[in-house]
Amino acid sequence: MILLLIAEIVAGGLAAFYKDTARNETKTFLQSTITKYYTSREHTDAVTLMWNQMMSTFACCGVNDYRDFDMSTAWAANKGNRTVPEVCCILKDVKLMVPRDEDCVTNPTEGNSFFKRGCYEVFTEWIVTNRELLVAVLLSAGFVHLLAIFLAFCLCKSFAKYHGMRL
């Protein structure tokens, strides 16, 4: 538990200190997930589901924009005549990923889709807007770790006392 807490603090410190590097690496990693793993709405692998959920929740498309999907071999193999995935469109039914405009997947415009709006920028805006909440969650997690460490020490002490050991 102590090592986990130290690792979290170090990771947070490094991310804050190397902010630009962390941003670039995050963006590169997200692009690689689309390139290597994103397929289509018919497939239910974890990466495709994660991207579909993120794009429908944040009303965005890809990391930078819809062109990120052109690098995905799995998407290219399954896309047919589609230009963008269904979730890049304004959806009539979010659960079933049904676009409001049927022509959106083949002919996306700014009026029927989010095809030019990248998720990376949208998500970083969301983080900045909700930073107080995120800080509160992270501090709460740190407090829970400290409490768990304290209780573990108390348990060891009582265990040692019960068995007549000395710590």
C-alpha positions as CSV (number, residue, x, y, z in Angstrom):
1,M,0.0,0.0,0.0
2,I,2.8,2.4,0.8
3,L,4.5,1.6,-2.5
4,L,1.3,2.2,-4.4
5,L,0.8,5.6,-2.7
6,I,4.4,6.6,-3.4
7,A,4.0,5.5,-7.1
8,E,0.8,7.5,-7.4
9,I,2.5,10.6,-5.9
10,V,5.5,10.2,-8.1
11,A,3.4,9.7,-11.3
12,G,1.3,12.8,-10.5
13,G,4.5,14.8,-9.9
14,L,6.1,13.6,-13.1
15,A,3.0,14.3,-15.1
16,A,2.8,17.9,-13.7
17,F,6.5,18.5,-14.2
18,Y,6.7,17.1,-17.7
19,K,3.3,18.4,-18.7
20,D,4.0,18.8,-22.5
21,T,5.6,15.4,-22.7
22,A,2.7,13.8,-20.9
23,R,0.2,15.5,-23.2
24,N,2.1,14.4,-26.4
25,E,2.6,10.8,-25.1
26,T,-1.1,10.6,-24.2
27,K,-2.2,11.9,-27.6
28,T,0.2,9.4,-29.3
29,F,-1.1,6.5,-27.2
30,L,-4.8,7.4,-28.0
31,Q,-4.0,7.6,-31.7
32,S,-2.3,4.2,-31.6
33,T,-5.4,2.7,-30.0
34,I,-7.5,3.8,-32.9
35,T,-4.9,2.8,-35.4
36,K,-4.3,-0.7,-34.0
37,Y,-7.7,-1.7,-32.5
38,Y,-10.7,0.4,-33.6
39,T,-13.0,-1.7,-35.8
40,S,-16.7,-0.7,-36.3
41,R,-19.9,-0.7,-34.3
42,E,-20.6,-4.3,-35.2
43,H,-17.6,-5.4,-33.2
44,T,-17.6,-5.4,-29.4
45,D,-13.9,-5.3,-28.4
46,A,-13.0,-3.2,-25.4
47,V,-11.2,-0.5,-27.3
48,T,-13.9,0.1,-29.9
49,L,-16.5,0.2,-27.1
50,M,-14.4,2.7,-25.1
51,W,-14.0,4.9,-28.1
52,N,-17.7,4.7,-29.1
53,Q,-18.7,5.6,-25.5
54,M,-16.3,8.5,-25.3
55,M,-17.3,9.9,-28.7
56,S,-21.0,9.7,-28.0
57,T,-20.6,11.1,-24.5
58,F,-18.4,14.0,-25.4
59,A,-19.8,14.6,-28.9
60,C,-16.5,14.3,-30.7
61,C,-14.8,12.2,-33.4
62,G,-11.3,10.6,-33.1
63,V,-8.3,12.0,-31.3
64,N,-7.9,15.0,-33.6
65,D,-10.8,14.5,-36.0
66,Y,-12.3,11.9,-38.3
67,R,-9.1,11.4,-40.3
68,D,-7.6,9.4,-37.4
69,F,-9.8,6.5,-38.5
70,D,-8.2,6.4,-42.0
71,M,-5.0,4.9,-40.3
72,S,-7.0,2.0,-38.8
73,T,-6.7,-1.1,-40.9
74,A,-9.6,-2.8,-39.1
75,W,-11.8,0.2,-39.7
76,A,-10.8,0.4,-43.3
77,A,-11.6,-3.3,-43.8
78,N,-15.1,-2.9,-42.3
79,K,-16.2,0.6,-43.2
80,G,-17.7,0.0,-46.6
81,N,-18.7,3.4,-48.1
82,R,-18.7,5.1,-44.7
83,T,-16.5,8.2,-44.2
84,V,-16.9,8.3,-40.4
85,P,-18.1,5.9,-37.7
86,E,-21.8,6.3,-36.7
87,V,-20.8,7.7,-33.3
88,C,-19.2,10.7,-35.0
89,C,-22.7,11.7,-36.1
90,I,-25.4,13.4,-34.1
91,L,-27.3,10.4,-32.8
92,K,-31.0,9.8,-32.7
93,D,-30.5,6.7,-30.5
94,V,-27.3,6.8,-28.5
95,K,-27.6,3.2,-27.2
96,L,-28.1,1.7,-30.7
97,M,-25.8,4.3,-32.4
98,V,-28.3,5.3,-34.9
99,P,-27.5,8.7,-36.6
100,R,-30.2,11.3,-36.8
101,D,-29.3,11.9,-40.5
102,E,-28.8,8.7,-42.5
103,D,-26.4,10.4,-44.9
104,C,-24.1,11.4,-42.1
105,V,-21.8,8.4,-42.2
106,T,-21.1,8.8,-46.0
107,N,-21.4,12.6,-46.2
108,P,-20.6,14.2,-42.8
109,T,-21.1,17.9,-42.4
110,E,-20.8,20.2,-39.4
111,G,-24.6,20.3,-39.2
112,N,-25.1,16.5,-38.9
113,S,-21.9,15.4,-37.1
114,F,-18.9,16.2,-34.9
115,F,-16.4,14.9,-37.5
116,K,-14.0,17.9,-37.2
117,R,-14.1,18.0,-33.4
118,G,-11.4,15.8,-31.8
119,C,-11.9,14.1,-28.5
120,Y,-8.5,15.0,-27.1
121,E,-9.3,18.7,-27.0
122,V,-12.8,18.1,-25.8
123,F,-11.6,15.9,-23.0
124,T,-8.8,18.2,-21.9
125,E,-11.4,21.0,-21.8
126,W,-13.6,18.8,-19.6
127,I,-10.7,18.1,-17.3
128,V,-9.9,21.8,-16.9
129,T,-13.6,22.6,-16.3
130,N,-13.9,19.9,-13.7
131,R,-10.5,20.1,-12.1
132,E,-11.8,20.9,-8.6
133,L,-13.8,17.7,-8.7
134,L,-10.8,15.7,-10.0
135,V,-8.6,17.1,-7.3
136,A,-11.2,16.2,-4.7
137,V,-11.4,12.6,-6.0
138,L,-7.6,12.3,-6.1
139,L,-7.2,13.7,-2.6
140,S,-9.9,11.3,-1.4
141,A,-8.2,8.4,-3.0
142,G,-4.9,9.5,-1.3
143,F,-6.7,9.7,2.1
144,V,-8.2,6.3,1.6
145,H,-4.7,4.9,0.9
146,L,-3.3,6.6,4.0
147,L,-6.2,5.2,6.1
148,A,-5.6,1.7,4.7
149,I,-1.9,2.0,5.6
150,F,-2.8,3.1,9.1
151,L,-5.3,0.3,9.6
152,A,-2.8,-2.2,8.3
153,F,-0.2,-1.1,10.9
154,C,-2.9,-1.3,13.6
155,L,-3.7,-4.8,12.4
156,C,-0.1,-5.9,12.5
157,K,0.4,-4.4,16.0
158,S,-2.7,-6.2,17.4
159,F,-1.7,-9.4,15.6
160,A,1.8,-9.2,17.1
161,K,0.4,-8.4,20.6
162,Y,-2.1,-11.4,20.3
163,H,0.7,-13.8,19.4
164,G,3.2,-12.4,21.9
165,M,5.6,-11.0,19.2
166,R,7.4,-7.8,19.4
167,L,7.4,-5.3,16.6
